[in-house]
Amino acid sequence: MRLATPSGFATEVFLLEGPDRELLPEGAWTLVGDLRLREAWVGAGMPEPDHALWVAVPEEEKKLRTVIPWLEHWASVPLHRDATVVALGGGVLTDLAGLAASLYLRGVAWQVWPTTLLAMADAALGGKTGADLSAGKNLVGAFHSPRRLVACTDLLASLPERHLDNGRWELIKTALILGEMAWALEMLQEGPVKIAWVERALAFKAGVVHRDPREAGERRLLNLGHTLGHALEAASGYRLLHGEAVGLGLLGSCLLAEEQGLKPFPPGFLEPLARRLVPLIPLIAPWPDCLPLLARDKKATHAAGTEIQCILPRSGEPAVQRALPPQAWESPHARLLSLLHQETVRA
């Protein structure tokens, strides 16, 4: 099924059950794929180019050094300017493959075939590619939109439950940006992720990206939960999965919004939100470990990170943007931990 996107949108979006070789590039192409998916890809009858790269890229290897061998390999093939790179994997791999495609010959076409719920719901769409530096996450990258996104839900079947929950947080983020509390509460309940949720999140993001492709205004809303989340993720030594860190960041953002005088969230929402995050308590870094990472956040609006562009959700209303100092997150960080510990007592 091809999803409806704005007229002139740079990426065709398809949501299917299983892989379809008809959606692969018509001309010359190569593949960068997650090694764990090779058997499933070939087993589904999908072609494997002679010069395919099957790789393992853990979160801590989301670095520029990882893509240099890929670029050297493409040059040795050689891969020409009219070729297309197909990226098959989760968000780390697809972010890096898109970055590599943007660099090779100053930009070759690429397709993204996301294979995790996190990538399907968010990371794969929008053309933001990137790698991490020691100073922080995604501090180097390029805007390079894929020609086509193909999300195959059958490829989610092998994911551990933790990784499915990891992707759920990006869907909940979308509901909070829109202020749609009923949808957010529905997704907080136990039970399988619904494909209709993914469709809705992709359609929303496509509209935002089309209106603001370079993240100059509205698109910054998509960073909801990521400011504190990125700091917690890095400070945990990446023991927190990205979506889990975003979930913690969403709770922190709700608390920060209240402290900034915005419409507060009722206990009927904050409590189930906190309840889902309780298992992450041992992975939450102390505040002094988070502050330096927040000060170096890529959304900092002033020199030396004196202010960060923060996204603040509101109950029943769309989220808003506000520039705040990194220290503004100290109280939400403490209150977040307090709420989580309260939920352990209730349990």
C-alpha positions in Angstrom: 0.0 0.0 0.0 1.3 3.4 -1.0 0.6 6.0 1.6 -0.7 9.4 0.7 2.0 12.2 1.0 1.9 15.9 0.1 2.2 16.7 -3.6 5.9 17.0 -4.5 7.1 15.2 -1.4 10.6 13.9 -2.0 10.0 10.3 -0.8 7.5 7.7 -1.9 6.2 5.8 1.1 5.0 2.2 1.1 3.7 0.1 4.0 3.5 -3.6 3.2 3.4 -6.9 4.9 6.4 -8.5 3.2 9.2 -7.3 0.9 8.4 -6.7 -2.7 11.2 -6.8 -5.3 9.2 -4.6 -7.6 9.9 -1.6 -5.3 13.7 -2.0 -5.6 15.5 0.5 -7.9 15.0 -0.1 -11.6 18.6 0.7 -12.5 22.0 -0.1 -10.9 21.8 -0.5 -7.1 23.7 -1.8 -4.1 22.7 -2.8 -0.6 23.8 -2.0 2.9 21.9 -4.3 5.2 21.9 -5.5 8.8 23.7 -8.8 8.9 20.9 -10.3 11.1 18.4 -9.8 8.3 20.3 -11.5 5.5 18.5 -14.8 5.9 15.1 -13.2 6.1 15.8 -11.0 3.0 17.0 -13.9 0.9 14.3 -16.2 2.3 11.7 -13.7 1.1 13.0 -14.1 -2.5 14.7 -10.7 -2.5 17.8 -10.2 -4.7 21.2 -9.8 -3.3 23.5 -7.6 -5.3 27.1 -8.9 -5.9 28.6 -6.0 -4.0 26.2 -5.9 -1.1 27.5 -5.0 2.3 26.0 -7.0 5.3 27.1 -5.2 8.4 26.5 -5.1 12.2 26.3 -1.5 13.6 25.5 -1.2 17.3 24.5 2.1 18.7 28.0 2.9 20.0 29.3 2.6 16.4 27.1 5.3 15.0 30.3 7.1 14.0 31.9 8.6 10.9 34.6 5.9 11.0 31.9 3.3 10.4 30.9 4.6 6.9 34.4 5.2 5.6 34.9 1.5 4.6 31.5 1.6 2.9 32.6 4.6 0.8 35.9 2.9 -0.1 34.0 -0.2 -1.1 31.6 1.7 -3.4 34.5 3.5 -5.0 36.3 0.1 -5.7 33.2 -1.5 -7.2 32.9 1.2 -8.7 29.5 2.5 -7.9 28.5 5.3 -10.4 26.5 8.5 -9.9 23.3 7.0 -11.4 23.3 4.1 -8.9 21.0 3.8 -5.9 21.9 2.7 -2.4 19.3 0.5 -0.6 19.5 0.7 3.2 18.0 -2.3 5.1 17.9 -2.1 8.9 17.1 -0.1 11.9 17.6 3.6 12.6 21.4 3.5 13.3 22.1 1.7 10.0 19.7 3.8 7.9 21.0 7.1 9.4 24.6 6.1 8.5 23.7 4.7 5.1 21.8 7.9 4.2 24.8 9.9 5.4 27.2 7.8 3.3 24.9 8.2 0.2 24.9 12.0 0.7 28.7 12.0 0.8 29.5 9.6 -2.0 30.1 11.5 -5.3 28.5 14.4 -3.4 25.2 12.6 -3.3 23.7 9.5 -4.8 20.1 8.3 -4.6 19.0 6.0 -1.9 16.1 4.0 -0.6 15.3 3.2 3.0 13.8 -0.2 4.0 13.4 0.3 7.8 13.2 -3.0 9.8 12.5 -1.8 13.3 9.3 -0.1 14.6 11.4 2.8 15.8 12.8 3.4 12.3 9.4 2.9 10.6 7.6 5.3 12.9 10.2 8.1 12.8 13.9 7.7 11.9 13.5 6.5 8.3 11.4 9.4 7.0 12.5 13.0 6.6 16.0 12.9 5.1 17.9 13.6 8.3 21.0 11.4 8.2 23.7 11.5 10.9 26.4 10.2 13.0 27.5 10.8 16.6 30.5 12.6 17.9 32.0 12.1 21.3 30.4 15.4 22.4 26.9 14.2 21.6 24.4 12.5 19.4 23.8 13.3 15.7 26.2 16.3 15.7 27.3 15.5 12.2 24.9 14.8 9.3 23.1 16.0 6.2 19.6 16.4 4.9 19.4 13.8 2.1 15.9 12.5 1.5 15.5 8.9 0.3 13.6 8.4 -3.0 11.5 5.7 -1.5 10.6 4.3 2.0 9.4 0.7 2.1 8.3 -0.5 5.5 7.6 -4.3 5.7 5.7 -5.3 8.8 6.7 -9.0 8.5 10.3 -8.0 9.3 9.1 -6.9 12.8 8.2 -10.4 13.7 11.7 -11.3 14.9 12.1 -8.2 17.1 12.3 -8.8 20.9 9.4 -7.2 22.8 11.8 -4.6 24.2 12.5 -3.4 20.7 8.8 -3.2 19.8 8.2 -1.1 22.9 11.2 1.0 22.0 9.4 2.1 18.8 6.1 2.7 20.5 7.6 5.8 22.2 8.0 7.6 18.9 4.3 7.0 18.2 3.3 8.3 21.6 5.5 11.3 20.8 3.4 12.1 17.7 0.2 12.0 19.8 1.7 14.4 22.3 2.8 16.8 19.6 -0.7 16.9 18.4 -2.2 17.1 21.9 -4.3 14.0 21.2 -4.5 12.5 24.7 -7.0 9.7 23.9 -4.6 8.4 21.2 -1.6 8.7 23.5 -3.4 6.8 26.3 -4.5 4.1 23.8 -0.8 3.5 22.8 0.3 3.4 26.5 -1.9 0.4 27.1 -0.5 -3.2 26.9 -1.1 -5.0 23.7 0.4 -5.1 20.2 1.3 -2.0 18.2 -1.3 -1.3 15.5 -0.2 -0.7 11.9 -2.8 2.1 11.7 -0.7 4.0 14.3 2.4 3.7 12.1 0.4 5.0 9.1 -0.9 8.0 11.0 2.6 8.8 12.4 4.2 8.6 9.0 1.5 10.7 7.4 1.9 13.4 10.1 5.7 13.5 9.8 5.5 13.6 6.0 3.4 16.8 6.2 5.6 18.4 8.7 8.8 17.6 6.8 7.3 18.8 3.5 6.4 22.2 5.1 9.7 22.6 6.9 12.4 20.4 5.2 15.4 22.0 6.9 14.0 22.1 10.4 13.7 25.9 10.6 10.5 26.0 12.5 7.6 23.5 12.7 9.8 20.5 12.2 11.6 21.1 15.5 8.4 19.9 17.2 9.5 16.4 16.1 12.3 16.7 18.7 9.7 16.4 21.6 11.3 14.1 24.2 14.7 14.1 22.5 16.4 16.9 24.4 16.5 15.2 27.8 16.2 11.8 26.1 19.5 12.1 24.1 21.3 13.2 27.2 20.0 10.2 29.2 20.8 7.9 26.4 24.4 9.0 26.1 24.9 9.2 29.8 23.7 5.6 30.2 26.5 4.4 27.9 23.8 3.6 25.4 22.4 0.9 27.7 19.1 2.8 27.3 17.6 2.1 23.8 16.9 5.3 21.9 13.1 5.0 22.2 13.3 4.2 25.9 15.3 7.4 26.4 12.7 9.3 24.4 10.0 7.9 26.6 11.8 9.2 29.7 12.3 12.5 27.8 8.5 12.7 27.1 7.7 12.3 30.8 10.4 15.0 31.6 8.9 17.3 29.0 5.5 17.0 30.5 6.9 18.0 33.9 8.9 20.8 32.4 5.9 22.2 30.6 4.0 22.3 33.9 6.9 24.2 35.5 6.9 26.7 32.7 3.2 27.5 33.4 1.7 25.6 30.5 -1.4 23.4 30.8 -0.5 20.5 33.1 -1.1 16.9 32.5 -3.6 15.0 34.7 -2.5 12.1 37.0 -4.7 9.9 34.7 -2.1 10.4 32.0 1.2 10.9 33.9 0.7 7.7 36.1 0.3 5.2 33.2 3.1 7.0 31.3 5.4 6.6 34.4 4.3 3.0 34.9 5.6 1.9 31.5 9.0 3.5 32.3 9.5 2.0 35.8 11.8 -0.8 34.5 14.2 1.8 33.2 15.0 3.2 36.7 18.4 1.5 37.0 19.5 3.0 33.7 18.8 6.6 34.5 22.0 8.6 34.9 22.2 11.2 37.7 21.7 14.9 36.8 25.4 15.9 36.9 26.1 13.4 34.1 23.3 14.8 32.0 24.0 18.5 32.3 27.2 18.6 30.1 25.4 16.6 27.4 22.4 19.0 27.4 24.7 22.0 27.1 26.2 20.5 24.0 22.8 19.6 22.5 22.6 20.2 18.7 19.4 22.3 19.3 21.3 24.8 21.4 20.3 28.3 20.2 23.2 30.3 21.8 26.9 30.0 22.1 28.2 27.6 24.8 24.7 26.0 25.0 23.2 28.7 27.2 19.8 28.0 25.7 18.2 25.0 24.1 15.1 25.0 21.8 12.8 22.8 23.9 9.5 21.3 22.9 6.8 21.5 25.5 3.6 19.3 25.3 0.3 20.4 26.6 -2.7 18.2 27.6 -5.3 18.4 24.9 -3.4 21.1 22.9 -0.6 21.1 20.4 3.0 21.3 21.7 4.9 24.6 21.7 8.5 25.6 21.4 10.5 27.6 24.0 14.2 28.4 24.4 15.3 27.5 27.9 18.7 27.0 29.7 19.9 23.5 30.1 19.6 23.9 33.9 15.8 24.1 33.4 15.8 20.3 33.1 17.2 19.7 36.6 13.9 19.8 38.4 12.0 17.6 35.8 14.9 15.1 36.0 14.4 14.8 39.8 10.6 14.8 39.6 10.8 12.1 36.9 12.7 9.8 39.2 10.3 10.6 42.0 7.3 9.7 39.9 8.9 6.4 38.8 9.7 5.4 42.3 6.1 6.2 43.4 4.8 3.9 40.7 7.0 1.1 42.1 5.3 1.5 45.5 1.9 1.4 43.9 2.8 -1.7 42.0 
